[in-house]
Amino acid sequence: MKVLVTGGTGRIGANLVTRLLAKGHEIRSFVYPGDASRAHKLDAFADVETVTGDLRNFEDVLQAVQGVDAICHLAAAFGGPFDNRQYLDINGMGTLNLLESVRAACPNLHRFVYACTEAIYWRLEENGRYFETPIREEMVARYHQMPYFLTKWIGEELAMAYYHQYDVPTTSFRFATVLEPSEFLNDAGLPQRLLFSAEYERYKSETSADPNIQTLLDGFRAQWNPEDRLLLSRNPNGVPYRQHFCDVRDIAQGLALGIEKEEAVGEEFTLGGAVILDWGEIIPWLAERHALSYADARLPWSNYFTFDLTKIQTRLGFVPQHDFHSVLATAEAIQRGEKTDVIPTGVRYEDR
């Protein structure tokens, strides 16, 4: 098949492209002009055509879908130089432009795969995310935070509406937080998201009218010192953080199954991996491994959840391959300059 991958040179897109090429597919990669620094990431691969365009421009999108058999829509405004209106234009109207282009030019499309996010489960009215039981697909929150969470949910609603209303063969994947090994470690070889400094940057200037939250903030900041260390983060109730992630290679595996499996059509799936981090276990292990100290603090924002992957495992045969130790080993290999099976993310929006 010829597969259009929007965001084909991104952190997920490039790793999906290599998997699809290995399966014998041809690729058309749709690249945003503001992502010029990564536009040529796939030039070395045969059977990859790269086209430049903006999802907000219907003519660009209509041209991109010509002659393709499947579409994997990964491109989105995320962490870039966009305001709320631009987020909605890119993630909402951009998805609508793709779906309308399919109706106009791809009456026999094999599959439209939409990339959604775990964030549609987060409850806007709550401070963080705390789920005592694994999250299932039907547990979508009633309200969603602007700009990214809400606009990605809007995209999923559009994609699934076009399946039910216009028979576009759609499936949606709600990604767990993606771990791309080249981004996982800092220059000192430590997991960036597990360092004291990462949380300190978030909370160093925050204040709260709630005296209980302010007490947590004060207690956390009192442990700061310029020499960075690990942080055993705890929820406000004292329970260590626990979070479900997914290696980018397992994300690519799930997306490929979405293209291949007829059981995917008309369905939404949570796409989580084999990486479930419990801060109470992983922080002491890392501290011993690296001969580091760690702080132990309750934070005002809750983070405790895993996903129920029964649906994607039973219907699509998805089996994640990469646990925390696989991610870490690959990240360390990349830092040593070794060749791995991961295409690094690169710099985003550098030349916009």
C-alpha positions in Angstrom: 0.0 0.0 0.0 0.9 3.6 -0.4 0.6 5.2 3.1 0.4 9.0 3.8 2.0 9.7 7.1 1.3 13.3 8.3 4.1 14.3 10.6 6.3 11.7 9.0 9.5 13.2 10.1 8.4 13.6 13.8 9.4 11.6 16.8 6.7 9.0 16.2 6.3 9.4 12.4 9.9 8.6 11.4 9.8 5.4 13.6 6.5 4.4 12.1 7.8 5.0 8.6 10.7 2.6 9.0 8.4 -0.1 10.3 6.0 0.4 7.4 8.9 0.3 4.9 10.0 -3.0 6.4 6.6 -4.4 5.7 6.8 -3.4 2.1 4.7 -0.3 2.0 5.5 2.9 0.1 5.3 6.2 2.1 4.3 9.7 1.4 5.5 11.9 4.3 3.6 15.2 4.9 5.9 17.7 6.6 5.0 21.1 8.1 7.0 24.0 6.6 7.8 25.2 10.1 9.6 21.9 10.9 12.2 22.6 8.2 15.1 21.3 10.4 13.8 17.8 10.2 12.3 17.9 6.7 15.1 15.7 5.2 15.2 13.1 7.9 13.9 10.3 5.7 15.8 11.2 2.5 18.1 8.2 2.8 15.2 5.7 2.6 13.9 4.4 -0.7 10.2 4.4 -1.3 9.6 7.6 0.7 8.2 10.7 -0.9 8.3 13.8 1.2 5.9 16.6 0.5 5.6 19.9 2.4 2.3 21.5 3.3 0.1 23.0 6.1 -2.9 21.1 7.4 -4.7 24.4 7.6 -4.5 24.7 3.8 -7.1 22.5 2.1 -5.4 22.5 -1.2 -2.1 21.2 0.4 -4.0 18.4 2.1 -6.1 17.5 -1.0 -2.9 17.2 -3.0 -1.2 15.1 -0.3 -4.0 12.4 -0.3 -4.0 11.8 -4.0 -3.4 8.2 -4.8 -2.8 6.9 -1.3 -4.3 3.7 0.1 -4.1 4.6 3.8 -3.5 7.6 6.0 -1.9 7.7 9.4 -2.6 11.2 10.8 0.1 12.0 13.4 0.8 15.7 12.7 -0.4 18.1 15.3 0.4 21.3 17.1 2.2 20.1 20.2 4.6 22.1 22.4 5.3 24.4 19.5 5.0 28.2 18.9 1.2 28.2 18.6 -1.6 30.0 20.3 -5.0 28.5 21.2 -6.6 29.5 17.9 -3.7 27.9 15.9 -4.0 24.7 18.0 -7.7 24.5 17.1 -7.0 25.3 13.4 -4.2 22.7 13.1 -5.6 19.9 15.3 -9.3 20.4 14.6 -9.6 22.0 11.2 -6.5 20.2 9.9 -8.1 16.9 10.7 -11.4 18.0 9.1 -9.4 19.0 6.0 -7.9 15.5 5.8 -11.3 13.8 6.2 -13.0 16.1 3.6 -10.0 15.3 1.2 -10.6 11.6 1.7 -14.3 12.1 0.8 -13.3 14.1 -2.3 -10.3 12.0 -3.6 -10.1 8.6 -1.8 -13.4 6.8 -2.1 -11.7 3.4 -1.6 -9.4 4.3 1.2 -8.3 1.3 3.1 -7.7 3.0 6.5 -7.7 6.4 8.2 -5.7 6.1 11.5 -6.0 9.0 13.9 -3.4 9.7 16.6 -5.1 10.8 19.8 -3.8 11.1 23.4 -4.2 9.7 26.8 -5.1 13.2 27.9 -8.7 12.7 26.9 -9.1 10.6 30.1 -7.9 13.4 32.4 -10.6 15.2 34.3 -10.3 19.0 33.9 -12.0 19.7 37.2 -9.4 17.6 39.1 -5.8 18.6 40.1 -3.8 16.0 38.2 -4.8 12.4 37.5 -5.4 9.7 40.1 -7.0 6.5 39.1 -7.1 3.6 41.5 -8.2 1.1 38.8 -6.7 0.7 35.3 -8.2 3.2 32.8 -10.5 1.7 30.1 -11.5 3.2 26.8 -15.0 4.2 28.0 -13.6 6.4 30.8 -13.2 9.5 28.6 -13.5 12.7 30.7 -16.4 15.1 30.3 -14.3 18.2 29.9 -10.8 18.7 28.4 -8.1 21.2 28.9 -7.1 23.7 26.1 -5.3 23.8 23.9 -3.7 20.4 23.2 -6.0 18.0 25.1 -9.3 19.5 23.9 -8.2 19.9 20.2 -7.0 16.3 20.0 -10.3 15.1 21.4 -12.1 17.2 18.8 -10.0 15.5 16.1 -11.0 12.1 17.4 -14.6 13.1 17.5 -14.4 14.3 13.8 -12.6 11.1 12.7 -15.1 8.8 14.3 -18.1 10.9 13.1 -16.8 10.5 9.6 -16.7 6.7 10.1 -20.3 6.5 11.2 -21.6 9.2 8.9 -19.6 8.8 5.7 -18.1 5.3 6.1 -14.5 6.5 6.3 -12.7 3.4 7.6 -11.3 5.1 10.8 -9.5 3.9 13.9 -8.2 6.1 16.7 -5.3 5.4 19.1 -5.0 7.2 22.4 -1.2 7.2 23.1 0.2 6.9 26.5 3.0 9.3 27.2 5.6 8.4 24.6 9.2 7.6 25.5 11.6 8.2 22.7 15.0 6.9 23.9 17.1 9.7 22.4 15.2 12.2 24.6 15.1 10.1 27.7 18.5 11.0 29.3 20.2 14.3 30.0 23.9 14.9 29.3 24.8 13.2 32.6 23.0 10.0 31.5 20.1 10.5 34.0 16.3 10.2 33.1 15.3 13.9 32.9 11.7 13.5 34.0 12.9 11.8 37.3 15.1 14.6 38.4 14.4 17.1 41.2 15.1 20.0 38.9 12.3 19.0 36.5 9.7 19.4 39.2 11.4 22.4 40.7 11.1 24.3 37.5 7.4 23.6 37.4 6.7 24.6 41.0 9.4 27.1 42.0 7.2 30.2 41.6 3.8 28.6 42.2 1.5 29.7 45.1 -1.9 28.6 46.2 -4.8 30.0 48.2 -5.3 26.5 49.6 -3.2 26.3 52.7 -2.7 22.5 52.4 -1.3 22.9 48.8 0.8 25.8 49.9 2.3 23.6 52.7 3.2 21.0 50.1 4.8 23.6 47.9 6.8 25.0 50.7 8.0 21.6 51.9 9.1 20.6 48.4 11.0 23.8 47.7 12.7 23.7 51.1 14.6 20.6 49.8 16.1 22.3 46.7 19.8 22.7 46.3 21.8 23.6 43.2 23.3 20.1 43.0 20.7 18.1 41.0 19.5 14.8 42.3 16.7 12.3 41.8 13.2 12.9 43.2 10.9 10.3 44.7 7.7 12.2 43.8 4.6 11.4 45.9 1.0 12.3 45.4 -0.7 14.6 48.0 -1.9 11.5 49.9 1.7 10.2 50.2 1.4 7.4 47.6 4.4 7.4 45.2 3.8 8.5 41.6 2.9 5.7 39.2 2.6 6.2 35.5 2.1 4.1 32.3 4.3 5.0 29.3 4.9 3.6 25.9 8.2 3.3 23.9 8.0 4.9 20.5 8.7 1.6 18.9 5.6 0.0 20.5 3.6 3.1 19.4 4.7 2.3 15.8 3.8 -1.3 16.2 0.3 -0.4 17.4 -0.2 2.0 14.5 0.9 -0.6 12.0 -1.7 -3.0 13.4 -4.3 -0.3 13.0 -3.6 -0.2 9.3 -3.5 -3.9 8.8 -6.3 -5.3 11.0 -9.9 -5.1 9.9 -10.9 -5.4 13.6 -9.5 -1.9 14.1 -12.1 -0.2 11.9 -14.6 2.0 13.8 -12.8 1.5 17.1 -10.8 3.6 19.6 -7.9 2.0 21.4 -5.6 3.0 24.3 -2.1 2.4 23.1 0.1 1.9 26.1 3.4 0.0 26.4 5.3 -2.2 28.9 6.8 0.7 30.8 5.0 1.3 34.1 7.1 3.4 36.4 6.5 3.3 40.2 8.6 6.2 41.7 8.8 4.3 45.0 10.7 1.5 43.2 12.5 3.1 40.3 14.1 6.0 42.2 15.9 4.0 44.8 17.1 1.6 42.1 18.4 4.5 39.9 20.0 6.1 43.0 21.9 3.0 43.8 22.9 2.4 40.1 24.3 5.9 39.7 25.5 6.4 43.3 23.2 9.4 43.7 21.1 10.7 46.5 17.4 11.5 46.1 14.8 13.7 47.7 11.5 12.4 48.8 8.5 14.9 48.6 4.8 15.1 48.3 3.7 17.3 45.4 0.4 19.2 44.9 -0.3 17.5 41.6 -1.5 13.9 41.4 0.0 11.3 39.1 -1.1 7.7 39.6 -2.6 5.6 36.8 -2.2 2.6 34.5 -4.1 1.5 31.4 -6.2 -1.6 30.8 -4.9 -2.8 27.4 -7.3 -5.7 27.1 -9.0 -4.2 24.0 -6.0 -3.6 21.9 -4.4 -6.9 23.0 -7.4 -9.1 22.2 -8.7 -7.4 19.1 -5.4 -6.4 17.4 -2.9 -8.8 18.9 -0.8 -6.0 20.3 2.1 -7.1 22.5 4.4 -4.3 23.7 8.1 -5.2 23.4 9.9 -2.5 25.3 10.0 -2.1 29.1 11.9 0.5 31.1 15.1 -1.4 30.9 14.8 -1.7 27.1 14.2 2.1 26.9 17.2 2.8 29.2 19.5 0.4 27.3 18.6 2.0 24.0 19.0 5.5 25.4 22.4 4.7 26.7 23.5 3.1 23.4 22.4 6.3 21.6 24.5 8.4 24.0 27.5 6.2 23.2 27.0 6.9 19.5 25.9 3.4 18.7 23.4 2.6 15.9 20.0 1.5 17.2 16.5 0.8 15.8 15.3 4.2 16.8 15.3 7.3 14.7 16.0 10.3 17.0 13.5 13.1 17.3 15.8 16.0 16.4 15.0 19.7 17.0 11.4 20.7 16.6 10.3 24.0 14.9 13.9 25.2 14.8 13.6 27.2 11.6 10.0 28.4 11.8 
